[in-house]
Amino acid sequence: MQYTQLGRTGLKVSRLCLGTMNLGDFTSEADSDAIMDRALGLGINFFDTANRYGNPKGKGITEEFIGRWLAQGGSRSSGGRREQIVLATKLRNPMGPGVNDQGMSAYHIRQQCDASLRRLQTDHIDLYQMHHIERTAPWEEVWQAMELLVQQGKILYVGSSNFAGWHIAQAQEAAKARHFLGLVSEQSIYNLSNRMIELEVVPVCRAYGLGLIPWSPLGGGLLAGVLRKAAEGRRAGDAMQKQIDQHRGQLEAYEALCAELGEAPSDVGLAWLLNNPVVTAPIVGPRTIMQLESSLRAVEIKLSDEVLKRLDTIWPGPGGEAPEAYAW
């Protein structure tokens, strides 16, 4: 496994991040434990979750799975599992029926941080991420609450997810005025078939030193060899079939290029993301150990300039960064 710094921080994380959204939903606790064991054994030290994960079985179940797995892994003094991983979770989305059971108020931040710590069975969260922009809470309130959590030792770093470029700039300038580190990462949807964030999110992450953590790096499976799987008799769901029909020509060209390279489409899709210096680690969300292990090849692939240009031709982005992408 290869490692890099998380944005402008000194924290070292693996080039692949273990996403846990499927744990507790599609994957049993025993299988989840096996996946986390294998990830750690393979050198993946970056684990991402959220307080809400576990639906429809129940919000918080995924954090509880991780907490029990951590508790079984030995004490801090013995170099247990908790001390071997960088643990990231999120807050903001509804966790109950109450009017204050969501958002980014100081009340909700304190409440949800304590709840996540209990479920995760740990005394601190390494990366605490805002799951979505919250337009009703002022940045002064958000940063004051986050600063207090840092002072209390409950969190180390703060990240964002699904922010627009101007939201990141606004957040960072407000943090700077308070002499606070502010955001160190942004988690966005980003893959070859969805490159919208190249307009403003990628440039603002580069400018402010945020590490970009792409979620859905393979477009929900679109870039994982769907045409080959269909030819083998594996039927896609209705939503995926609609995407296949919409992008069939691109998929044919993409999978042909991957075959020419002798690489799996999923590995090429991840390698393309890793080629971007702003990207810290794509999130891989395996349901099985086999899916986890198959993603490791991507870290080793080096795409030539010629291949990158061909990928741009097959999957064109928005035309570059704003405003040149749409103006002179």
TAPEWO-V355906 format. One record per backbone hydrogen bond with DSSP energy under -0.5 kcal/mol. CO is the residue of the C=O (numbers start at 0). NH is the residue of the N-H. E is the energy in kcal/mol with one decimal. If there is no record, write none. Layout:
[[CO | NH | E] [CO | NH | E]]
This chain:
[[1 | 14 | -2.2] [3 | 12 | -3.1] [4 | 6 | -1.2] [5 | 8 | -2.0] [10 | 5 | -2.4] [12 | 3 | -2.6] [14 | 281 | -0.8] [16 | 18 | -0.8] [16 | 283 | -2.8] [17 | 47 | -2.9] [19 | 22 | -1.3] [21 | 24 | -1.3] [21 | 25 | -1.5] [21 | 26 | -1.9] [26 | 23 | -2.2] [27 | 31 | -2.5] [28 | 32 | -2.6] [29 | 33 | -1.8] [30 | 34 | -2.2] [31 | 35 | -2.5] [32 | 36 | -2.6] [33 | 37 | -2.4] [34 | 38 | -2.7] [35 | 39 | -2.3] [36 | 40 | -2.3] [37 | 41 | -1.9] [38 | 43 | -2.5] [39 | 42 | -1.2] [42 | 44 | -0.8] [44 | 46 | -0.6] [44 | 85 | -4.2] [45 | 17 | -2.9] [46 | 87 | -2.7] [47 | 19 | -1.6] [49 | 52 | -0.9] [51 | 54 | -0.8] [52 | 59 | -1.2] [52 | 61 | -1.4] [53 | 56 | -1.3] [53 | 57 | -0.9] [57 | 60 | -1.6] [59 | 63 | -2.0] [60 | 64 | -2.4] [61 | 65 | -2.4] [62 | 66 | -2.7] [63 | 67 | -2.4] [64 | 68 | -2.2] [65 | 69 | -2.8] [66 | 70 | -2.4] [67 | 71 | -1.3] [69 | 72 | -1.5] [70 | 73 | -0.6] [72 | 80 | -0.9] [74 | 79 | -2.0] [75 | 78 | -1.9] [79 | 82 | -0.7] [80 | 83 | -1.8] [80 | 84 | -0.8] [81 | 84 | -0.7] [84 | 86 | -0.7] [85 | 46 | -2.4] [85 | 87 | -0.6] [86 | 125 | -1.1] [86 | 126 | -2.0] [87 | 48 | -2.0] [88 | 128 | -2.7] [89 | 50 | -1.8] [90 | 130 | -3.0] [91 | 102 | -3.3] [92 | 91 | -0.5] [97 | 100 | -1.6] [100 | 94 | -2.4] [104 | 108 | -2.6] [105 | 109 | -2.3] [106 | 110 | -2.2] [107 | 111 | -2.9] [108 | 112 | -2.2] [109 | 113 | -2.0] [110 | 114 | -1.8] [111 | 115 | -2.6] [112 | 116 | -2.4] [113 | 117 | -1.9] [114 | 118 | -2.3] [115 | 119 | -2.9] [116 | 120 | -0.8] [116 | 121 | -1.6] [117 | 120 | -0.6] [124 | 155 | -1.6] [125 | 156 | -1.8] [126 | 88 | -1.9] [126 | 128 | -0.6] [127 | 158 | -2.2] [128 | 90 | -2.0] [128 | 130 | -0.7] [129 | 160 | -1.1] [132 | 134 | -0.6] [135 | 137 | -0.5] [137 | 140 | -0.7] [137 | 141 | -2.0] [138 | 142 | -2.9] [139 | 143 | -1.8] [140 | 144 | -2.1] [141 | 145 | -2.4] [142 | 146 | -2.8] [143 | 147 | -1.8] [144 | 148 | -1.8] [145 | 149 | -2.1] [146 | 150 | -2.7] [147 | 151 | -2.1] [148 | 153 | -2.2] [148 | 154 | -1.1] [149 | 152 | -1.3] [153 | 124 | -2.8] [156 | 127 | -2.8] [157 | 183 | -2.2] [157 | 184 | -0.5] [158 | 129 | -2.4] [159 | 186 | -1.9] [161 | 132 | -0.5] [163 | 167 | -1.7] [164 | 168 | -2.1] [165 | 169 | -2.4] [166 | 170 | -2.6] [167 | 171 | -2.6] [168 | 172 | -2.3] [169 | 173 | -1.9] [170 | 174 | -2.1] [171 | 175 | -2.7] [172 | 176 | -1.7] [173 | 177 | -0.7] [174 | 177 | -0.9] [174 | 179 | -2.5] [175 | 178 | -1.6] [181 | 157 | -0.7] [183 | 210 | -2.5] [184 | 159 | -2.5] [185 | 187 | -0.6] [185 | 212 | -2.9] [186 | 161 | -2.2] [187 | 214 | -2.9] [190 | 193 | -1.3] [193 | 190 | -1.8] [194 | 197 | -2.0] [195 | 198 | -1.9] [196 | 200 | -0.5] [196 | 201 | -2.7] [198 | 321 | -2.6] [199 | 203 | -2.1] [200 | 204 | -2.3] [201 | 205 | -2.1] [202 | 206 | -2.4] [203 | 207 | -2.2] [204 | 208 | -1.0] [204 | 209 | -2.4] [208 | 7 | -2.0] [210 | 185 | -2.2] [211 | 213 | -0.6] [211 | 279 | -2.8] [211 | 280 | -0.9] [212 | 187 | -0.7] [213 | 282 | -2.8] [214 | 189 | -1.6] [215 | 218 | -1.8] [217 | 220 | -1.1] [217 | 222 | -2.3] [218 | 221 | -1.2] [220 | 223 | -1.5] [221 | 225 | -0.6] [224 | 228 | -2.3] [225 | 229 | -2.3] [226 | 230 | -2.1] [227 | 231 | -1.3] [228 | 233 | -2.5] [229 | 232 | -1.6] [232 | 234 | -0.7] [236 | 240 | -2.8] [237 | 241 | -1.9] [238 | 242 | -1.5] [239 | 243 | -2.5] [240 | 244 | -2.4] [241 | 245 | -1.8] [242 | 246 | -2.2] [244 | 247 | -0.5] [246 | 250 | -2.9] [247 | 251 | -2.6] [248 | 252 | -1.9] [249 | 253 | -2.8] [250 | 254 | -2.9] [251 | 255 | -1.7] [252 | 256 | -2.1] [253 | 257 | -2.4] [254 | 258 | -2.1] [255 | 259 | -2.1] [256 | 260 | -2.0] [257 | 261 | -1.0] [257 | 262 | -2.4] [263 | 267 | -2.0] [264 | 268 | -2.5] [265 | 269 | -1.9] [266 | 270 | -2.6] [267 | 271 | -2.4] [268 | 272 | -1.2] [269 | 273 | -2.3] [270 | 274 | -1.2] [272 | 275 | -1.7] [274 | 276 | -0.5] [275 | 278 | -1.4] [277 | 211 | -2.4] [281 | 16 | -2.6] [281 | 283 | -0.6] [282 | 216 | -0.6] [282 | 284 | -0.5] [283 | 18 | -3.3] [283 | 285 | -0.5] [287 | 291 | -1.6] [288 | 292 | -2.9] [289 | 293 | -2.0] [290 | 294 | -0.6] [291 | 294 | -1.2] [292 | 295 | -1.3] [294 | 297 | -1.1] [295 | 298 | -1.3] [296 | 299 | -1.4] [296 | 300 | -0.8] [297 | 300 | -0.6] [300 | 302 | -0.6] [303 | 307 | -2.4] [304 | 308 | -2.1] [305 | 309 | -2.0] [306 | 310 | -2.4] [307 | 311 | -2.0] [308 | 312 | -1.7] [309 | 313 | -2.1] [310 | 314 | -3.2] [320 | 324 | -1.8] [322 | 325 | -1.8] [322 | 326 | -1.8]]
